[in-house]
Amino acid sequence: MTGAVHVVHQFVPTLEPGAVGGHTLEIRRTLHELGAESEIFAEHVHPSMAGLAHDYLRYGRKVAARADDVLLYQMAIGSPVADFVRRRPQRKAVDHHNITPPEFFARWEPDLVHGLAWGRHQLAELAGCASFALADSAFNEAELRALGYRDTAVVPILFDPAVFEREVDEGLLGRLGEAKAAGGADLLFVGRLAPNKAQHDLVKALAAYRRVYDPRARLHLVGGASSEVYVETLRAYAHALGLDDAVDLAGSVPDAQLAAYYRSADVFVSASEHEGFCVPLLEAMHHRVPIVAYAAAAVPETLARAGILLASKAPARVAAAVARVVADRALRASLAEAGAARLEDFSLARSRARLVEALRRFGAAA
């Protein structure tokens, strides 16, 4: 990559492992390869990323604050970092990763509603002073445009799909294999246990699937919790439906265990109502796991034709789609091939090229 680039510093509420943290580091790596000066500033830094970011309040002291700096804010939740960036005289830009509408959490986690509503308010405020904005999906870009952002571009989350190739926990894989040998398909969803991701609808779908197609089927829900109240309700709901032994609330697991869950899965199924991108869809593609997903928010855009999209997530509809995928080997192979091809669209090289193109378009690179 060649071309002159302005100084572009990134600001993020928390630098931590995950999609946004990895994206932020890849942007810095891309800028450095362009010969640009670029640092990361954050309010919080995960211990595993110590030394990769500076305290945001040190901007102007840790590094010189020049009038023509570009300050790129990674927007994901409400934070004093956004207000700090907004008040600076330098040129400002936003990279929007979507903020879950607070109404999803109103009945579950009232304390979380404030942070989400604050973030959406800050996103609207920044529209009045940001020179340009990036979004990791057209779905997120449409939200930016609705808020008044004029110069926008879609730059998918920057990540190397090779990170999905992990060592497998053979112990867990063996236990999952023993359960499979006894009969029953394994349905998998990966993502935080949260009302907007609607894991409760997956429990409903499992109940329908077991009743009509496969009485030994299992559902594995892998991911940390955004609401402990929601998790306990999920557990109680599964119990009420007689699914205690069929619904596995695995929680947040090490990479090796996550790889085992993907290796054992027969189908990745999503009923999520609000996704700004949904990286686990790509992870399922990498592991050649066929996908059945409710067509909401950015899911159709990310999945494209690499899975079965459902206009309804009625339990019988989801169960029928899962049964079709599990029973039809040719369909499974076709979906696996489509997933592998779709994954190429999100290669790191392609996404970095789109980033550089956007920076040049908006005058942040020449």
Short mmCIF file of the C-alpha atoms (twelve columns), coordinates in Angstrom:
data_MODEL
# 
_entry.id   MODEL 
# 
loop_
_atom_site.group_PDB 
_atom_site.id 
_atom_site.type_symbol 
_atom_site.label_atom_id 
_atom_site.label_alt_id 
_atom_site.label_comp_id 
_atom_site.label_asym_id 
_atom_site.label_seq_id 
_atom_site.Cartn_x 
_atom_site.Cartn_y 
_atom_site.Cartn_z 
_atom_site.pdbx_PDB_model_num 
ATOM 1   C CA . MET A 1   0.000   0.000   0.000  1 
ATOM 2   C CA . THR A 2   1.269   3.433   -0.911 1 
ATOM 3   C CA . GLY A 3   0.127   7.020   -0.559 1 
ATOM 4   C CA . ALA A 4   0.437   9.864   1.901  1 
ATOM 5   C CA . VAL A 5   -1.814  9.624   4.918  1 
ATOM 6   C CA . HIS A 6   -2.695  12.200  7.516  1 
ATOM 7   C CA . VAL A 7   -2.175  11.460  11.193 1 
ATOM 8   C CA . VAL A 8   -5.130  9.281   12.191 1 
ATOM 9   C CA . HIS A 9   -5.577  8.485   15.871 1 
ATOM 10  C CA . GLN A 10  -8.286  6.107   17.045 1 
ATOM 11  C CA . PHE A 11  -10.407 6.481   20.166 1 
ATOM 12  C CA . VAL A 12  -12.387 3.627   21.684 1 
ATOM 13  C CA . PRO A 13  -14.223 3.256   25.036 1 
ATOM 14  C CA . THR A 14  -12.560 -0.088  25.827 1 
ATOM 15  C CA . LEU A 15  -9.797  -1.853  23.940 1 
ATOM 16  C CA . GLU A 16  -10.496 -5.528  24.509 1 
ATOM 17  C CA . PRO A 17  -10.454 -8.844  22.635 1 
ATOM 18  C CA . GLY A 18  -13.341 -9.176  20.225 1 
ATOM 19  C CA . ALA A 19  -14.584 -7.792  16.932 1 
ATOM 20  C CA . VAL A 20  -14.218 -4.084  17.715 1 
ATOM 21  C CA . GLY A 21  -10.867 -4.451  19.457 1 
ATOM 22  C CA . GLY A 22  -9.424  -6.555  16.665 1 
ATOM 23  C CA . HIS A 23  -10.803 -4.153  14.048 1 
ATOM 24  C CA . THR A 24  -9.187  -1.205  15.829 1 
ATOM 25  C CA . LEU A 25  -5.791  -2.914  15.883 1 
ATOM 26  C CA . GLU A 26  -6.046  -3.866  12.218 1 
ATOM 27  C CA . ILE A 27  -6.838  -0.272  11.267 1 
ATOM 28  C CA . ARG A 28  -3.740  0.882   13.120 1 
ATOM 29  C CA . ARG A 29  -1.663  -1.794  11.396 1 
ATOM 30  C CA . THR A 30  -2.998  -0.690  8.001  1 
ATOM 31  C CA . LEU A 31  -2.256  2.957   8.729  1 
ATOM 32  C CA . HIS A 32  1.269   2.141   9.871  1 
ATOM 33  C CA . GLU A 33  1.885   0.248   6.643  1 
ATOM 34  C CA . LEU A 34  0.786   3.363   4.780  1 
ATOM 35  C CA . GLY A 35  3.425   5.287   6.685  1 
ATOM 36  C CA . ALA A 36  0.925   7.126   8.837  1 
ATOM 37  C CA . GLU A 37  1.303   8.064   12.463 1 
ATOM 38  C CA . SER A 38  -1.497  6.357   14.375 1 
ATOM 39  C CA . GLU A 39  -2.080  5.613   18.047 1 
ATOM 40  C CA . ILE A 40  -5.016  4.183   19.988 1 
ATOM 41  C CA . PHE A 41  -6.558  5.966   22.964 1 
ATOM 42  C CA . ALA A 42  -9.065  4.365   25.338 1 
ATOM 43  C CA . GLU A 43  -10.705 4.759   28.720 1 
ATOM 44  C CA . HIS A 44  -10.203 1.083   29.585 1 
ATOM 45  C CA . VAL A 45  -7.727  -1.489  28.295 1 
ATOM 46  C CA . HIS A 46  -8.124  -5.238  28.806 1 
ATOM 47  C CA . PRO A 47  -5.093  -6.766  30.584 1 
ATOM 48  C CA . SER A 48  -4.361  -8.909  27.516 1 
ATOM 49  C CA . MET A 49  -3.951  -5.724  25.474 1 
ATOM 50  C CA . ALA A 50  -1.879  -3.771  27.959 1 
ATOM 51  C CA . GLY A 51  0.525   -1.415  26.234 1 
ATOM 52  C CA . LEU A 52  -1.468  -1.261  22.999 1 
ATOM 53  C CA . ALA A 53  -3.396  1.899   23.889 1 
ATOM 54  C CA . HIS A 54  -2.961  5.120   25.844 1 
ATOM 55  C CA . ASP A 55  -5.319  6.797   28.295 1 
ATOM 56  C CA . TYR A 56  -7.578  8.952   26.123 1 
ATOM 57  C CA . LEU A 57  -6.998  11.921  28.417 1 
ATOM 58  C CA . ARG A 58  -3.316  11.765  27.462 1 
ATOM 59  C CA . TYR A 59  -4.011  12.808  23.889 1 
ATOM 60  C CA . GLY A 60  -2.196  16.092  23.440 1 
ATOM 61  C CA . ARG A 61  0.293   15.092  26.117 1 
ATOM 62  C CA . LYS A 62  1.377   11.578  25.154 1 
ATOM 63  C CA . VAL A 63  1.451   12.620  21.501 1 
ATOM 64  C CA . ALA A 64  1.295   16.088  19.996 1 
ATOM 65  C CA . ALA A 65  -2.214  17.205  19.049 1 
ATOM 66  C CA . ARG A 66  -1.956  18.746  15.598 1 
ATOM 67  C CA . ALA A 67  -4.656  20.823  13.971 1 
ATOM 68  C CA . ASP A 68  -4.873  18.509  10.953 1 
ATOM 69  C CA . ASP A 69  -5.071  15.231  12.935 1 
ATOM 70  C CA . VAL A 70  -7.996  12.935  12.164 1 
ATOM 71  C CA . LEU A 71  -9.633  11.502  15.284 1 
ATOM 72  C CA . LEU A 72  -11.480 8.286   14.422 1 
ATOM 73  C CA . TYR A 73  -13.949 7.221   17.105 1 
ATOM 74  C CA . GLN A 74  -14.990 3.560   17.342 1 
ATOM 75  C CA . MET A 75  -18.664 3.755   18.292 1 
ATOM 76  C CA . ALA A 76  -20.208 0.823   20.151 1 
ATOM 77  C CA . ILE A 77  -21.683 2.182   23.427 1 
ATOM 78  C CA . GLY A 78  -22.013 5.386   25.433 1 
ATOM 79  C CA . SER A 79  -18.714 6.667   26.811 1 
ATOM 80  C CA . PRO A 80  -17.041 9.872   27.999 1 
ATOM 81  C CA . VAL A 81  -14.492 9.176   25.257 1 
ATOM 82  C CA . ALA A 82  -17.071 10.189  22.635 1 
ATOM 83  C CA . ASP A 83  -17.672 13.530  24.370 1 
ATOM 84  C CA . PHE A 84  -13.920 14.088  24.585 1 
ATOM 85  C CA . VAL A 85  -13.526 13.524  20.847 1 
ATOM 86  C CA . ARG A 86  -16.554 15.681  20.008 1 
ATOM 87  C CA . ARG A 87  -15.111 18.653  21.918 1 
ATOM 88  C CA . ARG A 88  -11.707 18.481  20.240 1 
ATOM 89  C CA . PRO A 89  -10.956 20.986  17.455 1 
ATOM 90  C CA . GLN A 90  -9.352  18.353  15.215 1 
ATOM 91  C CA . ARG A 91  -11.116 16.730  12.288 1 
ATOM 92  C CA . LYS A 92  -13.413 13.979  13.518 1 
ATOM 93  C CA . ALA A 93  -14.693 10.722  12.045 1 
ATOM 94  C CA . VAL A 94  -16.851 7.858   13.315 1 
ATOM 95  C CA . ASP A 95  -16.611 4.106   12.748 1 
ATOM 96  C CA . HIS A 96  -20.055 2.757   13.628 1 
ATOM 97  C CA . HIS A 97  -20.371 -0.815  14.919 1 
ATOM 98  C CA . ASN A 98  -24.018 -0.524  15.901 1 
ATOM 99  C CA . ILE A 99  -25.555 0.046   19.312 1 
ATOM 100 C CA . THR A 100 -28.321 -2.281  20.441 1 
ATOM 101 C CA . PRO A 101 -31.597 -0.328  20.805 1 
ATOM 102 C CA . PRO A 102 -32.110 0.112   24.553 1 
ATOM 103 C CA . GLU A 103 -35.690 -1.144  24.461 1 
ATOM 104 C CA . PHE A 104 -34.377 -4.703  24.122 1 
ATOM 105 C CA . PHE A 105 -32.984 -4.462  27.660 1 
ATOM 106 C CA . ALA A 106 -35.650 -2.317  29.341 1 
ATOM 107 C CA . ARG A 107 -37.355 -5.206  31.126 1 
ATOM 108 C CA . TRP A 108 -34.169 -7.159  31.774 1 
ATOM 109 C CA . GLU A 109 -31.313 -4.815  32.674 1 
ATOM 110 C CA . PRO A 110 -32.523 -1.245  33.363 1 
ATOM 111 C CA . ASP A 111 -28.997 -0.172  34.343 1 
ATOM 112 C CA . LEU A 112 -27.725 -1.093  30.885 1 
ATOM 113 C CA . VAL A 113 -30.383 0.999   29.162 1 
ATOM 114 C CA . HIS A 114 -28.616 4.215   30.156 1 
ATOM 115 C CA . GLY A 115 -25.344 3.261   28.473 1 
ATOM 116 C CA . LEU A 116 -27.099 2.203   25.275 1 
ATOM 117 C CA . ALA A 117 -29.332 5.290   25.120 1 
ATOM 118 C CA . TRP A 118 -26.321 7.487   25.901 1 
ATOM 119 C CA . GLY A 119 -24.376 5.919   23.064 1 
ATOM 120 C CA . ARG A 120 -27.167 6.443   20.555 1 
ATOM 121 C CA . HIS A 121 -27.463 10.064  21.693 1 
ATOM 122 C CA . GLN A 122 -23.709 10.558  21.250 1 
ATOM 123 C CA . LEU A 123 -23.881 8.995   17.794 1 
ATOM 124 C CA . ALA A 124 -26.493 11.570  16.826 1 
ATOM 125 C CA . GLU A 125 -24.451 14.417  18.324 1 
ATOM 126 C CA . LEU A 126 -21.339 13.432  16.399 1 
ATOM 127 C CA . ALA A 127 -23.276 13.670  13.129 1 
ATOM 128 C CA . GLY A 128 -23.080 17.429  13.424 1 
ATOM 129 C CA . CYS A 129 -19.291 17.580  13.614 1 
ATOM 130 C CA . ALA A 130 -17.900 14.447  11.954 1 
ATOM 131 C CA . SER A 131 -16.246 14.954  8.577  1 
ATOM 132 C CA . PHE A 132 -17.025 11.390  7.534  1 
ATOM 133 C CA . ALA A 133 -18.182 8.079   8.937  1 
ATOM 134 C CA . LEU A 134 -17.507 4.402   8.340  1 
ATOM 135 C CA . ALA A 135 -19.883 1.528   9.019  1 
ATOM 136 C CA . ASP A 136 -19.177 -2.190  9.030  1 
ATOM 137 C CA . SER A 137 -22.394 -2.956  7.143  1 
ATOM 138 C CA . ALA A 138 -24.868 -1.209  4.871  1 
ATOM 139 C CA . PHE A 139 -27.397 -1.722  7.675  1 
ATOM 140 C CA . ASN A 140 -25.259 0.406   9.990  1 
ATOM 141 C CA . GLU A 141 -24.566 2.905   7.217  1 
ATOM 142 C CA . ALA A 142 -28.315 3.431   6.750  1 
ATOM 143 C CA . GLU A 143 -28.562 4.310   10.424 1 
ATOM 144 C CA . LEU A 144 -25.775 6.859   10.012 1 
ATOM 145 C CA . ARG A 145 -27.480 8.415   7.011  1 
ATOM 146 C CA . ALA A 146 -30.765 8.651   8.914  1 
ATOM 147 C CA . LEU A 147 -28.974 10.556  11.686 1 
ATOM 148 C CA . GLY A 148 -27.601 13.107  9.232  1 
ATOM 149 C CA . TYR A 149 -24.130 11.798  8.403  1 
ATOM 150 C CA . ARG A 150 -23.474 12.848  4.829  1 
ATOM 151 C CA . ASP A 151 -20.149 11.303  3.818  1 
ATOM 152 C CA . THR A 152 -20.257 7.604   4.648  1 
ATOM 153 C CA . ALA A 153 -18.725 4.351   3.449  1 
ATOM 154 C CA . VAL A 154 -19.050 0.672   4.298  1 
ATOM 155 C CA . VAL A 155 -15.840 -0.961  5.547  1 
ATOM 156 C CA . PRO A 156 -16.443 -4.479  6.928  1 
ATOM 157 C CA . ILE A 157 -14.865 -5.488  10.208 1 
ATOM 158 C CA . LEU A 158 -11.164 -5.996  9.620  1 
ATOM 159 C CA . PHE A 159 -10.046 -9.417  10.780 1 
ATOM 160 C CA . ASP A 160 -8.066  -12.350 9.478  1 
ATOM 161 C CA . PRO A 161 -10.335 -15.407 9.021  1 
ATOM 162 C CA . ALA A 162 -7.276  -17.476 9.922  1 
ATOM 163 C CA . VAL A 163 -8.045  -16.624 13.560 1 
ATOM 164 C CA . PHE A 164 -10.946 -19.079 13.286 1 
ATOM 165 C CA . GLU A 165 -8.484  -21.933 12.826 1 
ATOM 166 C CA . ARG A 166 -7.890  -22.907 16.432 1 
ATOM 167 C CA . GLU A 167 -6.591  -25.905 18.283 1 
ATOM 168 C CA . VAL A 168 -9.518  -28.101 19.302 1 
ATOM 169 C CA . ASP A 169 -10.229 -29.179 22.859 1 
ATOM 170 C CA . GLU A 170 -10.168 -32.922 22.248 1 
ATOM 171 C CA . GLY A 171 -11.740 -33.697 25.617 1 
ATOM 172 C CA . LEU A 172 -14.823 -31.614 24.923 1 
ATOM 173 C CA . LEU A 173 -14.960 -32.821 21.330 1 
ATOM 174 C CA . GLY A 174 -14.949 -36.388 22.604 1 
ATOM 175 C CA . ARG A 175 -17.835 -35.708 24.999 1 
ATOM 176 C CA . LEU A 176 -19.831 -33.994 22.269 1 
ATOM 177 C CA . GLY A 177 -19.100 -36.923 19.991 1 
ATOM 178 C CA . GLU A 178 -20.350 -39.430 22.569 1 
ATOM 179 C CA . ALA A 179 -23.642 -37.532 22.835 1 
ATOM 180 C CA . LYS A 180 -23.957 -37.443 19.034 1 
ATOM 181 C CA . ALA A 181 -23.265 -41.192 18.795 1 
ATOM 182 C CA . ALA A 182 -26.232 -41.779 21.090 1 
ATOM 183 C CA . GLY A 183 -28.445 -39.969 18.574 1 
ATOM 184 C CA . GLY A 184 -29.689 -36.485 17.882 1 
ATOM 185 C CA . ALA A 185 -28.505 -33.449 15.940 1 
ATOM 186 C CA . ASP A 186 -26.480 -30.616 17.450 1 
ATOM 187 C CA . LEU A 187 -27.768 -27.082 16.892 1 
ATOM 188 C CA . LEU A 188 -25.394 -24.238 17.693 1 
ATOM 189 C CA . PHE A 189 -25.594 -20.508 18.231 1 
ATOM 190 C CA . VAL A 190 -22.617 -18.377 19.254 1 
ATOM 191 C CA . GLY A 191 -23.131 -14.907 20.676 1 
ATOM 192 C CA . ARG A 192 -23.745 -13.110 23.921 1 
ATOM 193 C CA . LEU A 193 -26.818 -14.275 25.820 1 
ATOM 194 C CA . ALA A 194 -28.942 -11.179 25.343 1 
ATOM 195 C CA . PRO A 195 -32.591 -10.338 24.625 1 
ATOM 196 C CA . ASN A 196 -31.828 -8.895  21.175 1 
ATOM 197 C CA . LYS A 197 -30.146 -12.153 20.153 1 
ATOM 198 C CA . ALA A 198 -33.370 -13.960 21.088 1 
ATOM 199 C CA . GLN A 199 -31.962 -17.239 22.339 1 
ATOM 200 C CA . HIS A 200 -35.401 -17.847 23.842 1 
ATOM 201 C CA . ASP A 201 -36.735 -18.267 20.302 1 
ATOM 202 C CA . LEU A 202 -34.069 -20.896 19.654 1 
ATOM 203 C CA . VAL A 203 -35.295 -22.800 22.716 1 
ATOM 204 C CA . LYS A 204 -38.810 -22.666 21.249 1 
ATOM 205 C CA . ALA A 205 -37.529 -23.903 17.908 1 
ATOM 206 C CA . LEU A 206 -35.665 -26.774 19.588 1 
ATOM 207 C CA . ALA A 207 -38.857 -27.839 21.361 1 
ATOM 208 C CA . ALA A 208 -40.691 -27.906 18.018 1 
ATOM 209 C CA . TYR A 209 -37.833 -29.728 16.297 1 
ATOM 210 C CA . ARG A 210 -37.642 -32.420 18.972 1 
ATOM 211 C CA . ARG A 211 -41.414 -32.887 18.924 1 
ATOM 212 C CA . VAL A 212 -41.712 -33.292 15.146 1 
ATOM 213 C CA . TYR A 213 -38.319 -34.431 13.792 1 
ATOM 214 C CA . ASP A 214 -35.707 -35.505 16.298 1 
ATOM 215 C CA . PRO A 215 -36.500 -36.151 19.982 1 
ATOM 216 C CA . ARG A 216 -32.798 -36.365 20.887 1 
ATOM 217 C CA . ALA A 217 -31.637 -33.084 19.333 1 
ATOM 218 C CA . ARG A 218 -29.582 -30.655 21.420 1 
ATOM 219 C CA . LEU A 219 -29.038 -26.882 21.393 1 
ATOM 220 C CA . HIS A 220 -25.701 -25.372 22.412 1 
ATOM 221 C CA . LEU A 221 -25.727 -21.670 23.288 1 
ATOM 222 C CA . VAL A 222 -22.149 -20.431 23.531 1 
ATOM 223 C CA . GLY A 223 -21.291 -16.930 24.730 1 
ATOM 224 C CA . GLY A 224 -21.044 -14.687 27.750 1 
ATOM 225 C CA . ALA A 225 -24.039 -12.933 29.259 1 
ATOM 226 C CA . SER A 226 -25.245 -9.388  28.750 1 
ATOM 227 C CA . SER A 227 -28.026 -10.002 31.280 1 
ATOM 228 C CA . GLU A 228 -27.952 -12.531 34.096 1 
ATOM 229 C CA . VAL A 229 -31.714 -12.073 34.515 1 
ATOM 230 C CA . TYR A 230 -32.196 -13.113 30.909 1 
ATOM 231 C CA . VAL A 231 -29.910 -16.131 31.398 1 
ATOM 232 C CA . GLU A 232 -31.850 -17.311 34.432 1 
ATOM 233 C CA . THR A 233 -35.101 -16.856 32.527 1 
ATOM 234 C CA . LEU A 234 -33.707 -18.913 29.649 1 
ATOM 235 C CA . ARG A 235 -32.734 -21.658 32.075 1 
ATOM 236 C CA . ALA A 236 -36.185 -21.634 33.678 1 
ATOM 237 C CA . TYR A 237 -37.863 -21.640 30.259 1 
ATOM 238 C CA . ALA A 238 -35.878 -24.669 29.128 1 
ATOM 239 C CA . HIS A 239 -36.823 -26.430 32.367 1 
ATOM 240 C CA . ALA A 240 -40.518 -25.624 31.866 1 
ATOM 241 C CA . LEU A 241 -40.354 -27.186 28.399 1 
ATOM 242 C CA . GLY A 242 -38.613 -30.295 29.722 1 
ATOM 243 C CA . LEU A 243 -35.366 -29.421 27.936 1 
ATOM 244 C CA . ASP A 244 -32.922 -29.286 30.848 1 
ATOM 245 C CA . ASP A 245 -30.669 -31.937 29.305 1 
ATOM 246 C CA . ALA A 246 -31.124 -30.648 25.759 1 
ATOM 247 C CA . VAL A 247 -30.214 -26.971 26.158 1 
ATOM 248 C CA . ASP A 248 -26.555 -26.341 26.942 1 
ATOM 249 C CA . LEU A 249 -25.896 -22.820 28.265 1 
ATOM 250 C CA . ALA A 250 -22.161 -23.117 27.804 1 
ATOM 251 C CA . GLY A 251 -21.273 -19.527 28.674 1 
ATOM 252 C CA . SER A 252 -18.058 -17.903 27.503 1 
ATOM 253 C CA . VAL A 253 -15.571 -20.625 26.588 1 
ATOM 254 C CA . PRO A 254 -11.862 -20.758 25.626 1 
ATOM 255 C CA . ASP A 255 -11.043 -20.772 21.922 1 
ATOM 256 C CA . ALA A 256 -10.229 -24.474 21.892 1 
ATOM 257 C CA . GLN A 257 -13.643 -25.327 23.304 1 
ATOM 258 C CA . LEU A 258 -15.366 -23.003 20.855 1 
ATOM 259 C CA . ALA A 259 -13.620 -24.850 18.030 1 
ATOM 260 C CA . ALA A 260 -14.966 -28.134 19.432 1 
ATOM 261 C CA . TYR A 261 -18.528 -26.802 19.425 1 
ATOM 262 C CA . TYR A 262 -18.214 -25.749 15.791 1 
ATOM 263 C CA . ARG A 263 -16.595 -29.076 14.859 1 
ATOM 264 C CA . SER A 264 -19.514 -30.992 16.402 1 
ATOM 265 C CA . ALA A 265 -22.357 -28.777 15.138 1 
ATOM 266 C CA . ASP A 266 -24.794 -29.978 12.479 1 
ATOM 267 C CA . VAL A 267 -26.280 -26.542 11.894 1 
ATOM 268 C CA . PHE A 268 -25.716 -22.981 13.081 1 
ATOM 269 C CA . VAL A 269 -29.077 -21.390 13.819 1 
ATOM 270 C CA . SER A 270 -29.832 -17.742 14.574 1 
ATOM 271 C CA . ALA A 271 -33.053 -16.058 15.640 1 
ATOM 272 C CA . SER A 272 -31.377 -12.751 16.479 1 
ATOM 273 C CA . GLU A 273 -33.443 -9.619  15.962 1 
ATOM 274 C CA . HIS A 274 -30.640 -7.067  15.969 1 
ATOM 275 C CA . GLU A 275 -27.140 -7.563  14.573 1 
ATOM 276 C CA . GLY A 276 -24.921 -4.859  13.134 1 
ATOM 277 C CA . PHE A 277 -22.761 -7.448  11.353 1 
ATOM 278 C CA . CYS A 278 -22.594 -10.845 13.185 1 
ATOM 279 C CA . VAL A 279 -19.080 -12.261 13.022 1 
ATOM 280 C CA . PRO A 280 -20.158 -15.760 14.237 1 
ATOM 281 C CA . LEU A 281 -21.867 -16.250 10.869 1 
ATOM 282 C CA . LEU A 282 -18.443 -16.011 9.250  1 
ATOM 283 C CA . GLU A 283 -16.974 -18.354 11.830 1 
ATOM 284 C CA . ALA A 284 -19.649 -20.920 11.009 1 
ATOM 285 C CA . MET A 285 -18.792 -20.530 7.309  1 
ATOM 286 C CA . HIS A 286 -15.133 -21.143 8.103  1 
ATOM 287 C CA . HIS A 287 -16.009 -24.381 9.878  1 
ATOM 288 C CA . ARG A 288 -18.326 -25.366 7.011  1 
ATOM 289 C CA . VAL A 289 -21.341 -25.475 9.302  1 
ATOM 290 C CA . PRO A 290 -24.570 -24.817 7.365  1 
ATOM 291 C CA . ILE A 291 -26.538 -21.804 8.562  1 
ATOM 292 C CA . VAL A 292 -30.241 -21.196 9.155  1 
ATOM 293 C CA . ALA A 293 -30.972 -17.616 10.192 1 
ATOM 294 C CA . TYR A 294 -33.835 -15.236 10.734 1 
ATOM 295 C CA . ALA A 295 -33.511 -12.440 8.173  1 
ATOM 296 C CA . ALA A 296 -33.288 -9.443  10.502 1 
ATOM 297 C CA . ALA A 297 -31.062 -6.355  10.679 1 
ATOM 298 C CA . ALA A 298 -27.640 -6.960  9.054  1 
ATOM 299 C CA . VAL A 299 -27.914 -10.763 8.975  1 
ATOM 300 C CA . PRO A 300 -29.154 -11.025 5.349  1 
ATOM 301 C CA . GLU A 301 -26.358 -8.704  4.218  1 
ATOM 302 C CA . THR A 302 -23.614 -10.656 5.993  1 
ATOM 303 C CA . LEU A 303 -24.974 -14.074 5.101  1 
ATOM 304 C CA . ALA A 304 -26.046 -13.278 1.517  1 
ATOM 305 C CA . ARG A 305 -26.672 -16.616 -0.231 1 
ATOM 306 C CA . ALA A 306 -24.427 -18.629 2.070  1 
ATOM 307 C CA . GLY A 307 -27.265 -19.944 4.211  1 
ATOM 308 C CA . ILE A 308 -31.017 -20.328 4.530  1 
ATOM 309 C CA . LEU A 309 -32.695 -17.043 5.425  1 
ATOM 310 C CA . LEU A 310 -36.120 -17.138 7.052  1 
ATOM 311 C CA . ALA A 311 -38.721 -14.381 6.824  1 
ATOM 312 C CA . SER A 312 -40.346 -15.774 9.976  1 
ATOM 313 C CA . LYS A 313 -38.858 -17.290 13.096 1 
ATOM 314 C CA . ALA A 314 -41.989 -19.121 14.113 1 
ATOM 315 C CA . PRO A 315 -40.780 -22.290 15.881 1 
ATOM 316 C CA . ALA A 316 -42.314 -24.612 13.276 1 
ATOM 317 C CA . ARG A 317 -40.657 -22.643 10.437 1 
ATOM 318 C CA . VAL A 318 -37.220 -22.728 12.047 1 
ATOM 319 C CA . ALA A 319 -37.577 -26.400 12.944 1 
ATOM 320 C CA . ALA A 320 -38.556 -27.326 9.380  1 
ATOM 321 C CA . ALA A 321 -35.570 -25.457 7.922  1 
ATOM 322 C CA . VAL A 322 -33.177 -27.136 10.363 1 
ATOM 323 C CA . ALA A 323 -34.658 -30.546 9.575  1 
ATOM 324 C CA . ARG A 324 -34.167 -29.940 5.853  1 
ATOM 325 C CA . VAL A 325 -30.516 -29.006 6.310  1 
ATOM 326 C CA . VAL A 326 -29.746 -31.899 8.645  1 
ATOM 327 C CA . ALA A 327 -31.391 -34.495 6.371  1 
ATOM 328 C CA . ASP A 328 -30.143 -33.289 2.966  1 
ATOM 329 C CA . ARG A 329 -26.435 -34.017 2.478  1 
ATOM 330 C CA . ALA A 330 -26.345 -32.339 -0.912 1 
ATOM 331 C CA . LEU A 331 -27.841 -29.176 0.533  1 
ATOM 332 C CA . ARG A 332 -25.348 -29.221 3.393  1 
ATOM 333 C CA . ALA A 333 -22.457 -29.513 0.967  1 
ATOM 334 C CA . SER A 334 -23.870 -26.730 -1.201 1 
ATOM 335 C CA . LEU A 335 -24.248 -24.408 1.770  1 
ATOM 336 C CA . ALA A 336 -20.724 -25.212 2.953  1 
ATOM 337 C CA . GLU A 337 -19.317 -24.281 -0.454 1 
ATOM 338 C CA . ALA A 338 -21.385 -21.090 -0.574 1 
ATOM 339 C CA . GLY A 339 -20.129 -20.191 2.880  1 
ATOM 340 C CA . ALA A 340 -16.502 -20.671 1.904  1 
ATOM 341 C CA . ALA A 341 -17.013 -18.436 -1.128 1 
ATOM 342 C CA . ARG A 342 -18.804 -15.779 0.923  1 
ATOM 343 C CA . LEU A 343 -16.028 -15.783 3.504  1 
ATOM 344 C CA . GLU A 344 -13.599 -14.722 0.790  1 
ATOM 345 C CA . ASP A 345 -15.580 -11.487 0.410  1 
ATOM 346 C CA . PHE A 346 -14.476 -10.569 3.928  1 
ATOM 347 C CA . SER A 347 -10.810 -11.414 3.528  1 
ATOM 348 C CA . LEU A 348 -8.477  -9.098  5.384  1 
ATOM 349 C CA . ALA A 349 -6.881  -7.906  2.151  1 
ATOM 350 C CA . ARG A 350 -10.239 -6.916  0.633  1 
ATOM 351 C CA . SER A 351 -11.458 -5.139  3.759  1 
ATOM 352 C CA . ARG A 352 -8.173  -3.264  4.172  1 
ATOM 353 C CA . ALA A 353 -8.403  -2.147  0.545  1 
ATOM 354 C CA . ARG A 354 -11.895 -0.791  1.216  1 
ATOM 355 C CA . LEU A 355 -10.578 1.069   4.252  1 
ATOM 356 C CA . VAL A 356 -7.794  2.711   2.262  1 
ATOM 357 C CA . GLU A 357 -10.226 3.579   -0.522 1 
ATOM 358 C CA . ALA A 358 -12.555 5.237   1.993  1 
ATOM 359 C CA . LEU A 359 -9.716  7.192   3.624  1 
ATOM 360 C CA . ARG A 360 -8.652  8.482   0.229  1 
ATOM 361 C CA . ARG A 361 -12.197 9.332   -0.740 1 
ATOM 362 C CA . PHE A 362 -12.660 11.419  2.381  1 
ATOM 363 C CA . GLY A 363 -9.284  13.142  2.138  1 
ATOM 364 C CA . ALA A 364 -7.645  11.290  5.008  1 
ATOM 365 C CA . ALA A 365 -5.192  9.704   2.578  1 
ATOM 366 C CA . ALA A 366 -3.784  10.742  -0.784 1 
# 
